[in-house]
Amino acid sequence: MQAFLRTIPDRGSGFERLEIRLLRHRDYSSVREIYKAVSNEYLQYQKQRTGEVYDPVRLDLDMSQLDFYVATHCSFAAIENEKLLGVLLAQALRWVSDWDRVLWLEYIAVHSAHRRKGIGLALISAAKDFARRHHIKSLFTTLNIDNEESKSLLLKAKFDVKDWRIASYSS
Ligand SMILES: CC(C)(COP(=O)(O)OP(=O)(O)OC[C@H]1O[C@@H](n2cnc3c(N)ncnc32)[C@H](O)[C@@H]1OP(=O)(O)O)[C@@H](O)C(=O)NCCC(=O)NCCS
């Protein structure tokens, strides 16, 4: 079982120990909790911004979707004090666009109370490490046109954000 510890600066009080490890079946309820909260957050954001929902999103995940992402062996959970604070769902793809072998990042989310502590970047680093070990040269994802935090995160992780919808990283 792959896992590594990462010390991240806690902007409040010293340092916290963050474990990034592979996603497990037992993480399901925590992942769904984050997923539902993030979907609701996004719906609220849309209503506040324009008074309507212009991009309806799923409100929940199926167990079968999580089964799939556990089985890819490249989806990661961020754990602090035994609590799941963030998740990254990914799969390796044989061929996408101009890339021969890519790691497709389907979803990344961090619990709202624990953002801006480096957890998102730590999850992406785990995905990059996986890609390096498996001779996968590129990471690939998409982002919503209005998702500034996602765009900032990907730029900080040295992705090439070609436009607001498609982002890629090449080592
Ligand atoms: C996007 C998300 C995963 C970032 O997670 P995070 O743990 O807060 O990210 P990090 O702390 O690693 O941030 C790394 C960098 O990303 C950028 N960033 C992250 N959140 C940002 C925000 N709200 N505004 C501006 N820049 C932001 C910053 O450059 C940040 O570095 P800094 O804190 O030193 O300035 C998190 O905000 C989230 O879960 N959002 C809701 C779900 C979502 O939109 N997911 C992405 C699309 S599926």
The ligand as a Gaussian input file, in Angstrom:
#p B3LYP/6-31G(d) Opt

LIG

0 1
 C       -9.478000      23.937000      -5.732000
 C       -9.175000      23.286000      -4.381000
 C       -9.094000      21.759000      -4.564000
 C       -7.812000      23.815000      -3.868000
 O       -7.448000      23.092000      -2.694000
 P       -6.507000      23.742000      -1.561000
 O       -6.072000      22.654000      -0.655000
 O       -7.167000      24.899000      -0.963000
 O       -5.283000      24.242000      -2.455000
 P       -3.817000      24.615000      -1.923000
 O       -3.876000      25.068000      -0.507000
 O       -2.895000      23.490000      -2.243000
 O       -3.509000      25.876000      -2.835000
 C       -2.397000      25.924000      -3.672000
 C       -2.445000      27.180000      -4.490000
 O       -3.609000      27.194000      -5.345000
 C       -4.093000      28.545000      -5.475000
 N       -5.419000      28.647000      -4.855000
 C       -6.086000      27.690000      -4.175000
 N       -7.290000      28.152000      -3.781000
 C       -7.383000      29.425000      -4.211000
 C       -8.381000      30.438000      -4.083000
 N       -9.549000      30.210000      -3.446000
 N       -8.138000      31.656000      -4.642000
 C       -6.985000      31.893000      -5.284000
 N       -5.982000      30.968000      -5.420000
 C       -6.187000      29.753000      -4.886000
 C       -3.081000      29.416000      -4.725000
 O       -2.066000      29.768000      -5.648000
 C       -2.548000      28.445000      -3.681000
 O       -1.285000      28.799000      -3.195000
 P       -1.173000      29.850000      -1.976000
 O       -2.158000      29.414000      -0.932000
 O        0.256000      29.714000      -1.535000
 O       -1.524000      31.193000      -2.549000
 C      -10.245000      23.673000      -3.310000
 O      -10.408000      25.083000      -3.312000
 C      -11.598000      23.019000      -3.543000
 O      -11.826000      21.901000      -3.085000
 N      -12.500000      23.703000      -4.245000
 C      -13.818000      23.169000      -4.539000
 C      -13.753000      22.002000      -5.517000
 C      -13.144000      22.403000      -6.839000
 O      -13.391000      23.485000      -7.353000
 N      -12.340000      21.486000      -7.398000
 C      -11.660000      21.700000      -8.655000
 C      -12.445000      21.323000      -9.842000
 S      -13.059000      19.677000      -9.838000

